[in-house]
Structures are given as C-alpha cells and as structure tokens.
Amino acid sequence: MLRRIINIVELRREEYKPVAVAAVVFIILNAINVCGYWNAFSVPAENYHKLFVNTYRVSGFDPLTYEVISDWFPAYNIYRHPLLAFFMWPFYLINQGLMWLTGVNCATILMALILVVCSTYSFVFLYRILRNVVGIGYWHTLALASLYFSFGFTMLSSMAPDHFVMSQCCLLLTIWLGGEKLKRGSALNMWQTIALFTLTAGVSLNNGLKVFLAAMVTRRRRFFRWKYLLLAVVLPSAMIWSFARWEYRTWQWPKDMKRQEVKMRKDREATALLRRQVADTIANKDEASVNKAVKRIKQQRAEAKYRADHRMIWNRNTGKPFAKGEFMRWTDKTTSRWDTAVENLFGEAIQLHQAYPLGDVLRNRPVFVRYSGLWKNVNYAVEGAIVLMFLIGIWCGRRLLFLWTAMSFFIMDMTLHMGLGFGINEIYIMSAHYLFVIPIAMAYMIRRIEGRKSLAGYMTVFISQLALWCFVWNMTVICGSFAS
C-alpha cells in the first residue's frame, strides 16, 4: 500500500522541469494573496470568523479555512464538507505552536502551503492524464496543461483559501487512476474506491458521487456485484453521512441552539421595550389596545425589512426557484442560461472581467459583466476558440470510454448548475470541479491530427499562445485588484 502511494506522489524524470515551473507559478500566486492580507490576518484575534469573513474579498471565495486553522471548529457547511475540518486539524496544531513561539497567526502561510501542494499535484495528475492516458506528445501536453492552469478561476482557486483546489486535486487523481485502469483493462478495486470516495467526499460530499461514476466505468457490470456495491458504495456513503450527522449534533447544533436562544431573548426584550413605548404614547392603555398597536408596528417593521432585503444586491442577484422545498429553494429557473454560458461559465471562469475585478455577486458585482474596452473582441474570440476546440475534441473522442468518464463529471455539474440552477449566479467559482475536461477533450483533437506533424505543430503553437494570453490577462487583473 505504501509503495502504491509513493508511486502516485513520486515524480517521473520527464515531469521534473514542467512541475518545477508550475510550482513556482503557484508560489507566486499564493505570495500575492498572503502579502495582500498579511497585515490584517497575521495578528491573533478573538473573533476569527468575523475578521476573515468581513475582510476577505476575492470573487466570493469563503476564507473559512483560515478560521479553522486559526481556532479549530467545523466552520464549514458540515453536510457539504463532512471531513474537511478534520483534514485541517494537523495544520491547526502547527499554527498553535507557531503562534505560541512567534505571536503571529500563520494561517495564511499554512493555507498557502496546502494550496501550492494541491495545485502542483493537480498539474501532475492532469499532465499524466494527457501524456499517459490520452497519449499525446510532450509539447502538446505542456501546451494543454498550461492552457488549463492559465484559466482565470483555475488561477484563483490555486490561491484562494477555499476547498476548490483540494477537490480539483482529488478529482484529477480519480480520473487519472481510472484512466490507467482502463488502459490496462483492469478496474478500481474495493479499497481504492473507498479511499478515493472518503478523500473526495470528505472535502466536498457531492464530488464523492464522481468517484462512483469512475468506478462504474472501470468495473462495468462488476460495479453492481452485491459485495462491492454494499462494501464500497453503500457502507462508505452511510458512514460518511452518519459521521456528518454526529458532527452536526456535536458541534453545530449546540451553537445553533445558543444563537436561537440569544435571538429569542433579544426579541422578547425588544417586544417588551416596544410595549412600554406604545403604552406611553397611546391614550387607551388597556392590554388589548397595546397588543394591537404592538402587532401593527411589528408587522410594519417586518414589511420594511422585507422590502429593504429585496433591494440588497444579494437578493437582486438571486433568481426565482423552481419550488420552495428544503433543497429546491436553492434552485434558479429565471437566470439566463445563455448569458451564464457566455459571460460566466466560459467567460469569467477563463478570462476574468476587468469591470468589477474579483467582485462578489453577494456584495458588489452584477451577475453578468460584459467584456468591454479595447480588447473586448479579443476576449470573445479567445473564448470562442477555446469552446470550439473543446467541442471538436468531444467529437474526436466521442467513441472513447475514458473521455466520457471525464465528461460525466462535467455533465453532472452542468445538470446541477445550468439545469437546476444551483449556484448559477456564481457558477465560475465551481470551475475547478469540471473545467479540466476542456484540455482532456482537446487532447483527443490533438491526437487525431498528430500524424500530420505540421498541422499538429501549428495547433500546439496556437494553444500555447492562448495560454500565454490568458495567463497575462488574468495575472494583470489579479495583480491590479490586489494593488487597488
């Protein structure tokens, strides 16, 4: 088992130079983020949640991991990230030791270390997918890998203190291992499935389903054997859900109850104060008259708050749900799918907009921002070229099972985000969960023309130029936003 893990993390000779370059880029990105918030976040505080959430401003990313590393608590949505807080436990202990020694909160540095490692191994796994599983040439692989890691939200996910780059690393590891199994005609075994599911679902629960998709592709009919289905699918799913329930009851529920008690006490005190004020101002002071006046004032205040909330940007930027159930209330049926695809899914995610740079739709950014200015035609041309090559790649690899393994991840997320509308108003934030299918699909286009060396060479140069454009463009927007 140890030898297998070493084989996964150990670099091959061919990977040394490109991985070193990628690591340097990720270090620079994280240095920008750490330096940008060092003065605010390096001083130990009493309320870390308030400090980080109210201060951090990068495209809607949540800085909750800073909080967890600073003062450990399952601060994430427990049912969406059931094990993530526990994965951060060792870094919290290290940070406690560093704070004791230096008096400085090193959460930003420790998080940067995690992000650099996860980003670097995301590069490694994508490189191996393109080079060894799809089987394209060295320079073609470098061009496509560089293109993906020059995408705006791939770069931001590599530096923002959220879970997305960790999920990206887990998903690319799953695709690579599944691809190697398909290439050798074998399948993910029970323990590999359990380990990948625990790691991936522990970071983000819905991504755990993608591990089962990969296992289903490699095992085919064997996936439905009762022993495997019970021990590798049903039992781990039940255990991680049960753990999440226990985690919620142990940590979050008491906190919610305390918050509810405080709110109820404040409501009672406010009502009592209002009753005294009303009793002092009305002529008829009998209880029925006072109660009627208090009820009318409270209703007026509730209506005023309702109208004020609906004028807030976070409410204006949220579409109408398909239904009002517990989960369906998070859906969105009114936000334009076409504008979402053009400006956000393949727009902001690939090339950051100059207007409202790194803005948050819950704070200061409209849902749709158009490219403008001198370079707007180039922006849309670059987006169109990438989408066109993506579609051509899907067509070229349409008969190959491995491509549809990766595409199943993309289709699952598009069903949730573009179909049902979950998180559609900031769909670009989830880019690290699925945009890696673009270079994987494009690799099949390259493989189709590799025999025609001149054409393949021109295509590689073109992809490299796109990667350079995206990197320079996005780095300019990022640095400009942090400098302002």
N, C-alpha and C positions, 0 to 999 in steps of 0.2 A: 504493500500500500504506500509506504514512504517513498519507494523508488518511483512509483507512478506519479506521485505529487511532484517529486523533483523533476521528472521528465516534462511535466506541464510548465513549471516555472523556469526551468533552465533554458537559457538562450542558445540557439544554434549559431555557428560561426557566421553564416550569411546574415544573421539578424543583428549583429553587434552594432554596425555603423548606423543603420536607419533607426534602430531603437534608441541609440545614444542621442541622435539628433532630436527625435520625438520627445525624449525625456527632458532635454534642455528647453524645448518649447513649452512643455507643461510646467517646468520650474519657473520660467519667466512669467507665464500667465498667473500662476499662484503667487509669485512675488508681487505682482501688480495688485492683486486682491489683498494680500496680507499688509502691504505697505499702505494701501488706501484706507484701511480700517484699524491700523495698529494703535494709533493714539486713543481711539475710542474703546477698543476691546482688550487692550493689554493690562488695564488696571482692574484688579479684583473688585467685584461689585456685590451688593446684597440681593438685587433682583436681576438675575441674568436674562430671564425671559423678556422682561421689559426693555432692557438695554439692547439686546440683539435684534429683537423683532421691530422695535421702533427706530433703530438706527440703520440696519442693513437695507440697501436699496439697489438690487440688481435683478431686474426683469421678473420680479415676483418669486424668486427663489427663497425658500424658507431657511433661515440660519439656525434651525433648531439643534443641529449637531454641535454648534458652538456651545449652546446651553447645556447639552448632555455631557459634553467633555468638561465643562466648567463646574457643574454642580449636578451630579448624575440623578436623572429621573426619566422615566419613559415619556418624554415630552412629545413624541410623535403621535399621530393617529395610530393607536395600538392595533386596530384591526387591519390597517393597511400596511403597517411596518412592524410586525409582531416581534421580531428578534433584533431589530436594528439597534435599539438602545443597549442591548446586551453585547452586541458586536463592538460597541463603543466603550464598554466598561474598562478594558485594559488601558485605553488612552486617557480615560478619566483618572485612573490611578497614577499614571505617569504625570499627568498635568498637576495633580495634587502634590506630588513630590517636587515638581519644578516650581510651583507656587510657594511651597514651603522653603525651598532653597533660595529663590530669587525674588519673591514677592511680585512676580509678573505672571499674568494669565497667558499661558502659551497655547490656548485652544486653537487660535488661528494657524499657528505653525504646525501643530499636530494634525489638524484637519488638512492643511496643505500637503503634508506628507502622505496622508491617506489618498488624497485626490491625485497626486503625482503617480503613486504606485498603481492605482486603479486605471488611470488614463494610459499609462505606459503599457500595462498588460492588455488593455483594450486594443492598443495599437498592435501588440504582438499577436493577439488572437485573430484580429482582422487580417493581418499580414499572412498568417498561416492559412486562413480560410482561402484567401485569394491565390496564394502561391502553391499550396499543397493540396487543397481540396478541389478548388476550381481548376487549378493547374495552369495559370498563365505565367508569363515570363517575369523576371526580376524587376525590370524597369517599368513594365506595365503595372505590377503590383505596387511599386512605390508611388506611381502616379495616382492610382485609385485610392490607396490608403491616405496619401497626402490630401487628396480632394476631400475625403470624408472628414478628416481632422482639421480642415480649414473652414468647415461649415460654422456659421455663427454660434448656434446653440450647442454644437459639439465642443467648441472652444469654451463657451460659458459654463457648460456642465463640468468641464475639466478644472474649473477654478472656483465655482460657487459651492458653498458648504451645504449641499443638499444630497439626496441619495441617488440622483440620476446616474452619475458616472459609475457608482458601485453597481447599480442594476445593469448598466451597459456592459461592464466587465463580465458579470455573471452570464448575461445573455449571449455575448460573443463566445465565451468559454463553452456554453452549452451547444451553440451552433457548430463550433469547431470540432468538439468531441463527437457530436452526432455525425458531422461530415466525414470524419476519419473512420467512424464505424461503417458508414455507408460505403466508403471507398474500399474497405477491406471485406465487405459483405458480412460484417458482424453487427451487433446491436448493443445499445446501452443495457448493462445488466442491472440487477435489482439495487445493489449498493451504490452504483454510480447515479442511478435515478434518484434515490433517496438523498444522497449527498448534494446533488445539484438542486433538487427541489428545496431542501432545507436552507441552503445558502441563498438561492434566488428568491424564494417566497419569504424568507426571513427578512430580507431587505425590502421587498415590495410584494405583497401577497398575490396580486393578480398576475405578476410575471411568473409565478410558480406554475401557472397553467401552461406556459410556453415550454417548460421542461417536459411536461407530459405530452405536448404536441411533438417535440423532438423524439421522445421515447417511442411514441406511436409510429412515427415514420420509420425509425430504425428497426423496430421489432415487428411491425405489421400485425399479423394475426396473433403472434406471441404476446402482444401487449394485453390481449383480453384473456389470457390464461388466468384462472381464478387465483392461483397462488401469487403471481406477480401483481395482478390488479389489487388484491387485498393488501399485500405487504408493502408494495412500492408506491401505490397510489392512494387507496382509501385510508390505510392506517396513518401514513405521514400527514395527510390532509387533516384527518380528525385530530391528530396530536397537536399540530401547529395551531389549529383553531381552538382547541381546548386550552392550550397554553395561553393564547391571546385572551380568552375569557378569564382565565385565572389572573393574568397580568392586569387586565382592566379592573377586576374586583379588588385586587391587592393595592394598586397604586392610584388608578384614575377615579374609580367610583368614590372612595372617601373624599378625594379632592373636589369632585363634582358636588357631593352632598354638602360639604362645607361651604362651597361657593353658593349653593342654593339656599342654605340656611342664612348666610350673610345677606343675600339678596332679599329673602323674605323678611328678615329683621329690618332692613332699611326701608322696605315697602311699608311695613307696619308703622315705623317711626314717621315716614313721610305722610302716611294717611292720617296718623294722629295729629301731626302738626297742621295738616290741611283742615282737619275737623275744627281745631281750635281757631284757626284763622277765619274759617267760614262762620263759626259761632259768634265771633267778634264783629262780623260785618253785616249779618242779616238781622232783620227785625224780629222775625218769628224764630225763636231758638229751640223749639221742640225737636226731639230726636228725628222724627220723620222728615222735617224740613231740612235739617242739617244733612242727613243721609242723602236726600235727593240732590241737594246742591253739591255735595262732595262727589257723588256719582257723575253728575253732569260735567264738573270740572275735570275729573279723571278721564272721562270719555273725550273731552275736547283736547286734552294733552296727548292722549293716545293717537287721536286722529292727526294732530300736528306732527307728532313724531313719525307716523306712517308716511305723511307727505314729505317730510324732511328726508327720511331714509330713501324714498324713491327718487329724490333729487341727487342723492350721492352717486358718485361715479361708479362705485362697485355694484350698485343696483342697476344703473343705466346700462352697464356693460354686460348684464346677465339676461339671456333670452328667456322666453317662456317655456316651462317644462311640458313634456307630453302628458304627465299626470302629476298628482300631488302626494303620491305614496312616499314611504320612508326612503326608498332609493330613487324612484322615478322623479322626485322633486329636483334631483341634481341633473336631469336631462335638459336638453335645449332643442326646441323644434323651430325656432324663428331666426337664429343667426345664420346668415348667408353662407352656404357651403362653398359656393364658387369663390367669393371673396376670401373665405377662410383658406381655401387651397392656394390661391394666387398670392395673397399677402402674408399669410402666416405659416401654413403647412410647408410650402416650398419657397416662401418668401423670407419672412423674418428668421425662420429656422436656418436658412442657408446664408443669406446676406442680411445683416442687421440694418434696420432703417436708420437713417440719420436723424429724422424727426423723432422726438421722444426717445432718445437713445437709452437703452436698458430700462425703459419705463415699465410700470406695473399697471395692468388694467384695473386693479383694485385700488389704485392710488391716483395715477396721473396720466394714464395712456388710453387713447381710444382703442376699441377692439381692432379696427382696421386703420393702418397707416400706409399711405401710398409712397412709393419711391418718387422723388422729385429732384429738381435741380439739374445740373449739367449732365450727370451720369445716369439719369433715370432709365434711358433707353438701354444702356449697357447692363444695368441691373436686371431688367426684364429679359434681355437677350440671354444673359448668363443663366437665369432661372429656367428659361425655355429650353436652352441647350441641355442642361442637366436633366430636366424632366424627359425630354425627347430621348436622350441616350438611356435613361432608366427604362422607358417603355420598350425601346429597341432591345435592350438587354433581356427584359422579361420575355419578349417574343423569341429571341435566340435560344433561351434556355427553357422554353415552355415545356419541353418533354422530359426535363431532368428533375428527379425527385428532390435532390438537395436544394435547388433553387426554391422549390415550393415549401421546403422546410423553413427556410428563412422568410419567405413571403407569407407563410401562415402567421408569423409573429406580427408582421405589418398589417395583414388583413384583420387580425384580432383587435389590434389597437384602433384601426380605422373604423371598425364596426362600433366600438365604444365611443370614440371621439367624433368622427364625422357622421356616423349613423345616428346614434342615440344622443350625441351632443355632450357627453361627459367632458368637462374641462375644455370645451371647444373654444371658449373666448381667450384662452391662453394655451392653445394646442402646441405651440412651439416649445414650451417648457419640457414637454414629454419627448422631445426629438431623440434623445439618447436611447429611448426604448425601441426605436424602429428605423431611424433613418440610415442605419448601416446596411439596410437592404439595397440602397441605391448603388454603392460601389460593388456589392456582390452581384447584382443583376448586370451592371455594366461590364463586369468581368467576363460574362458569357458573350457579350458583344465583341469584346477584345479577342476572346478565344476563337470566335467564328472567323475572324479576319487575320489571325496570327500567321497563317500560311502566306499571306500577301504582305511581306515584310515592310514595304514602303508605306502601304496604307496603314498598317498597324503602328508604324513609327510616327506617322503624321497624327494619328489619333492619340497616341500617348503624349506627344508634344502638346496637342490641343488640351487634353485633360490636365496636363501639368500647368499650362497657362491659366486654366480655370481655377486650379488650386491656388496658384500664386495670387490671382486677382482676389479670390475670396479671403485668403489669409490677410493680405494687405488691407483690404477694405474693412474686414471685421476687426482687425487689430487697431486700425485707425479710430473706428467708432468706440471700441472698448477703452483705449487709452484716453480719447477725448472725453468720454463720460467720467472716468475716474479722476481726470485732471480738473474737471469743472467743479 
